[in-house]
């Protein structure tokens, strides 16, 4: 087995020259409330949560779906480092694309918010009819309050707290600098290991799809298995912020194998399936040598108002 030299820890300066820390906080008014309706059960009622929806309409659910989609769209740019809730590291080369995604999301959200606000007064009337004695007028915010609650906060953070504290207290600044150094000590390894694990999973998935379930009877090759691996390969240069040469060699090998390949073409060409399978097996064995278990850690926190 090849001996792998341990990666060097990335400094804060090295990391943030190639990546940025994005915080995405999505705010909206909530329409679930606690209720004291008893549940017919012998269970301890203190252990049973009872809630009611005071507003439930397609216009509000459309906003919820769009918010969920925005998070998924941002996740595709996320580097595999656990920096905290509502926060993610994004490769510098992906920042403009992230801006485009978030700008489009905010424009679409404004349209949906307008539609919801148009129907909100009528929805209150319908709610009173549906909830009957559980309807409480004071639980409903005004239309102005509803509009004010819907907003999105987007920030790209820097970590220069020690520099700021230097002007306040030199001892405190040095203490914070030491803590921050320790915080960033393992980021390089975490990102490197995460990308290797991602590729390992994608390679295994496509291999599983290409291996016949019974002799002479191939499995159904779904387009997503090839699509996801191809997307990883084509985006790797932007995401390789740790300059992982070992993984880059494997990605280059896969790029040669997958270049111009389509799901339909792969399904039809049984002989080429063998070529792809051989290349994937080679990459799989090499990945097994460089992928090592990693610990999990939670470093920074950010609260989302949802």
C-alpha positions as CSV (number, residue, x, y, z in Angstrom):
1,X,0.0,0.0,0.0
2,X,1.3,3.5,-0.9
3,X,2.4,5.6,2.0
4,X,0.5,8.9,2.0
5,X,2.2,11.9,3.5
6,X,0.0,13.8,5.9
7,X,-1.5,17.0,4.4
8,X,-0.3,20.3,5.7
9,X,-2.8,22.3,7.8
10,X,-4.1,25.4,5.9
11,X,-3.7,28.7,7.5
12,X,-6.6,31.2,7.6
13,X,-4.9,33.3,5.0
14,X,-4.4,30.4,2.6
15,X,-8.0,29.2,3.0
16,X,-9.6,32.5,2.5
17,X,-7.5,33.3,-0.6
18,X,-9.3,30.4,-2.2
19,X,-12.6,30.2,-0.5
20,X,-15.2,32.4,1.2
21,X,-17.5,31.7,4.1
22,X,-21.1,32.3,3.1
23,X,-23.9,32.8,5.6
24,X,-27.5,32.5,4.3
25,X,-30.3,33.3,6.7
26,X,-33.8,32.9,5.3
27,X,-36.5,34.7,7.4
28,X,-40.2,34.3,7.1
29,X,-43.3,34.6,9.2
30,X,-44.3,31.4,10.8
31,X,-48.0,30.3,10.9
32,X,-47.9,27.3,13.4
33,X,-49.1,27.9,16.9
34,X,-49.4,25.9,20.1
35,X,-52.9,24.8,21.0
36,X,-54.4,23.2,24.1
37,X,-56.7,20.8,22.3
38,X,-56.6,17.5,24.3
39,X,-55.7,14.3,22.6
40,X,-57.7,11.2,23.4
41,X,-55.0,9.1,24.9
42,X,-53.8,7.9,28.3
43,X,-50.3,9.3,27.5
44,X,-49.0,12.0,29.7
45,X,-50.3,15.1,28.0
46,X,-47.1,17.1,28.9
47,X,-45.2,14.9,26.6
48,X,-47.5,15.5,23.6
49,X,-47.0,18.5,21.3
50,X,-50.1,20.0,19.9
51,X,-49.9,22.6,17.1
52,X,-52.3,24.2,14.6
53,X,-51.7,26.0,11.3
54,X,-53.4,29.4,11.4
55,X,-52.7,30.0,7.7
56,X,-52.4,27.2,5.1
57,X,-52.6,28.1,1.4
58,X,-50.8,27.4,-1.9
59,X,-49.2,30.8,-2.0
60,X,-47.5,30.3,1.3
61,X,-46.4,26.8,0.5
62,X,-44.8,28.1,-2.8
63,X,-42.5,30.3,-0.7
64,X,-41.5,27.4,1.5
65,X,-40.7,25.3,-1.6
66,X,-38.6,28.1,-3.1
67,X,-36.7,28.6,0.1
68,X,-35.9,24.9,0.2
69,X,-34.8,24.9,-3.4
70,X,-32.5,27.9,-2.7
71,X,-30.7,25.9,0.0
72,X,-30.3,22.9,-2.3
73,X,-29.0,25.1,-5.1
74,X,-26.4,26.6,-2.7
75,X,-25.4,23.2,-1.3
76,X,-24.0,22.2,-4.7
77,X,-21.3,24.8,-4.3
78,X,-20.5,23.9,-0.7
79,X,-17.0,22.7,0.2
80,X,-17.1,19.7,2.6
81,X,-16.1,21.5,5.8
82,X,-18.5,21.8,8.7
83,X,-18.3,25.5,9.7
84,X,-21.7,25.7,11.4
85,X,-25.4,26.0,10.9
86,X,-26.4,28.3,8.1
87,X,-22.8,28.7,7.0
88,X,-20.7,27.2,4.2
89,X,-17.4,27.5,2.6
90,X,-17.5,28.3,-1.1
91,X,-14.6,28.1,-3.6
92,X,-13.6,31.6,-4.8
93,X,-14.0,30.5,-8.4
94,X,-17.7,29.7,-7.7
95,X,-18.6,33.0,-6.0
96,X,-20.0,34.7,-9.1
97,X,-22.2,31.7,-9.9
98,X,-23.4,31.7,-6.3
99,X,-24.3,35.4,-6.6
100,X,-26.3,34.6,-9.8
101,X,-28.2,31.8,-8.0
102,X,-29.0,34.0,-5.0
103,X,-30.0,37.0,-7.0
104,X,-32.4,35.0,-9.1
105,X,-33.8,33.4,-5.9
106,X,-34.5,36.7,-4.3
107,X,-36.3,38.1,-7.3
108,X,-38.5,35.0,-7.5
109,X,-39.2,35.2,-3.8
110,X,-40.3,38.8,-4.0
111,X,-42.9,37.8,-6.6
112,X,-44.2,35.0,-4.4
113,X,-44.3,37.2,-1.3
114,X,-46.5,39.7,-3.3
115,X,-48.9,37.0,-4.3
116,X,-49.1,35.7,-0.7
117,X,-49.8,39.2,0.7
118,X,-52.6,39.6,-1.9
119,X,-54.5,36.6,-0.5
120,X,-53.5,37.0,3.1
121,X,-56.6,38.9,4.2
122,X,-58.9,36.4,2.6
123,X,-56.9,33.5,4.1
124,X,-57.5,34.9,7.6
125,X,-61.3,34.8,6.9
126,X,-61.0,31.2,5.7
127,X,-58.9,30.3,8.7
128,X,-61.6,31.7,11.1
129,X,-64.2,29.4,9.3
130,X,-62.0,26.4,9.5
131,X,-60.5,26.8,12.9
132,X,-63.8,27.8,14.5
133,X,-63.3,28.2,18.3
134,X,-59.5,27.7,17.9
135,X,-59.3,30.9,15.9
136,X,-57.5,33.7,17.8
137,X,-57.4,37.1,16.0
138,X,-54.3,38.3,18.0
139,X,-52.2,35.4,16.7
140,X,-52.3,37.0,13.2
141,X,-49.7,39.6,12.3
142,X,-50.7,42.6,10.3
143,X,-50.0,42.7,6.6
144,X,-47.2,45.2,7.1
145,X,-45.6,42.8,9.7
146,X,-45.9,39.9,7.4
147,X,-44.1,41.7,4.6
148,X,-41.4,42.9,7.0
149,X,-40.7,39.4,8.3
150,X,-39.9,38.0,4.8
151,X,-36.3,38.8,4.0
152,X,-33.0,37.1,3.3
153,X,-29.6,38.0,4.8
154,X,-26.6,37.0,2.8
155,X,-23.0,37.7,4.0
156,X,-19.5,36.7,3.1
157,X,-17.6,36.6,6.4
158,X,-13.9,37.3,7.2
159,X,-12.3,36.4,10.4
160,X,-10.2,39.4,11.6
161,X,-11.3,39.5,15.2
162,X,-7.7,39.4,16.6
163,X,-6.8,42.4,14.4
164,X,-9.8,44.3,15.7
165,X,-9.0,43.4,19.3
166,X,-5.4,44.5,18.9
167,X,-6.6,48.1,19.2
168,X,-8.5,47.2,22.4
169,X,-6.4,44.8,24.4
170,X,-3.1,43.2,23.2
171,X,-3.4,40.2,25.5
172,X,-7.0,39.5,24.6
173,X,-6.0,39.8,20.9
174,X,-3.3,37.2,21.2
175,X,-5.6,34.8,23.1
176,X,-8.2,35.1,20.3
177,X,-5.5,34.7,17.6
178,X,-4.4,31.4,19.2
179,X,-8.0,30.2,19.4
180,X,-8.5,31.1,15.7
181,X,-5.3,29.4,14.6
182,X,-6.6,26.2,16.3
183,X,-10.0,26.6,14.7
184,X,-8.5,26.7,11.2
185,X,-5.8,24.1,11.8
186,X,-7.8,21.1,10.4
187,X,-9.8,22.8,7.7
188,X,-7.5,21.7,4.9
189,X,-7.7,18.1,5.9
190,X,-11.5,18.2,6.3
191,X,-12.0,19.7,2.8
192,X,-9.5,17.3,1.3
193,X,-11.0,14.2,2.9
194,X,-14.6,15.4,2.2
195,X,-13.9,15.7,-1.6
196,X,-12.2,12.3,-1.6
197,X,-15.2,10.7,0.1
198,X,-17.6,12.4,-2.3
199,X,-15.7,11.0,-5.3
200,X,-15.5,7.6,-3.7
201,X,-19.3,7.5,-3.2
202,X,-20.0,8.6,-6.8
203,X,-17.6,6.1,-8.3
204,X,-19.1,3.3,-6.2
205,X,-22.6,4.3,-7.3
206,X,-21.8,4.2,-11.0
207,X,-19.9,0.9,-10.6
208,X,-22.9,-0.6,-8.8
209,X,-25.1,0.6,-11.7
210,X,-22.8,-1.0,-14.3
211,X,-22.3,-4.4,-12.5
212,X,-25.0,-6.9,-13.6
213,X,-27.3,-8.1,-10.9
214,X,-27.5,-11.5,-12.6
215,X,-25.1,-13.2,-15.1
216,X,-25.8,-11.7,-18.5
217,X,-28.5,-9.4,-17.2
218,X,-27.4,-5.7,-16.8
219,X,-29.0,-3.4,-14.3
220,X,-30.9,-0.3,-15.3
221,X,-28.3,2.5,-15.7
222,X,-30.0,5.7,-14.5
223,X,-28.7,8.9,-15.9
224,X,-28.1,10.5,-12.5
225,X,-25.3,8.0,-11.7
226,X,-23.3,9.2,-14.7
227,X,-24.4,12.8,-14.5
228,X,-23.4,13.3,-10.8
229,X,-20.0,11.8,-11.4
230,X,-19.4,13.9,-14.5
231,X,-20.4,17.1,-12.7
232,X,-18.0,16.4,-9.9
233,X,-15.2,15.8,-12.4
234,X,-15.9,19.0,-14.4
235,X,-16.2,21.2,-11.3
236,X,-13.2,19.7,-9.4
237,X,-10.6,22.3,-10.5
238,X,-12.7,25.1,-8.9
239,X,-13.3,23.2,-5.7
240,X,-9.8,21.9,-5.3
241,X,-8.8,24.7,-2.9
242,X,-6.3,22.4,-1.0
243,X,-4.3,21.6,-4.2
244,X,-4.9,17.8,-3.7
245,X,-2.6,16.4,-6.4
246,X,-3.4,12.8,-5.6
247,X,-7.1,13.3,-6.1
248,X,-6.5,15.5,-9.1
249,X,-4.7,12.6,-10.8
250,X,-7.7,10.4,-10.3
251,X,-10.1,13.1,-11.5
252,X,-8.0,13.5,-14.6
253,X,-8.2,9.8,-15.3
254,X,-11.9,9.9,-14.9
255,X,-12.2,13.0,-17.2
256,X,-10.5,11.0,-19.9
257,X,-12.8,8.1,-19.4
258,X,-16.0,10.1,-19.2
259,X,-15.3,12.8,-21.8
260,X,-18.3,12.9,-24.3
261,X,-20.0,10.0,-22.6
262,X,-23.8,10.0,-22.4
263,X,-26.1,7.7,-20.5
264,X,-27.8,6.5,-23.6
265,X,-24.5,5.8,-25.3
266,X,-23.2,3.9,-22.3
267,X,-26.4,1.8,-22.2
268,X,-26.1,0.8,-25.8
269,X,-22.3,0.1,-26.0
270,X,-21.7,-3.0,-23.9
271,X,-18.0,-3.2,-24.8
272,X,-17.4,0.4,-23.8
273,X,-19.2,-0.4,-20.5
274,X,-16.3,-2.8,-19.8
275,X,-13.8,-0.1,-20.5
276,X,-15.5,2.3,-18.1
277,X,-15.9,-0.3,-15.5
278,X,-12.2,-1.1,-15.6
279,X,-11.3,2.5,-15.2
280,X,-13.7,3.0,-12.3
281,X,-12.3,-0.1,-10.6
282,X,-8.8,1.3,-10.9
283,X,-9.9,4.7,-9.4
284,X,-11.9,2.9,-6.7
285,X,-8.8,0.9,-5.5
286,X,-6.6,4.1,-5.5
287,X,-9.3,6.0,-3.6
288,X,-9.3,3.2,-1.0
289,X,-5.6,4.0,-0.3
290,X,-6.1,7.7,0.2
291,X,-9.4,8.0,1.9
292,X,-9.1,7.9,5.7
293,X,-11.7,8.2,8.4
294,X,-12.1,11.7,9.7
295,X,-13.5,13.1,12.9
296,X,-16.4,15.5,13.0
297,X,-16.3,18.9,14.6
298,X,-18.5,21.9,14.9
299,X,-16.6,25.1,14.8
300,X,-18.8,28.2,14.1
301,X,-22.5,28.7,14.7
302,X,-25.1,30.9,13.1
303,X,-28.8,31.0,13.9
304,X,-31.4,30.9,11.2
305,X,-34.7,32.6,11.7
306,X,-37.1,30.3,10.0
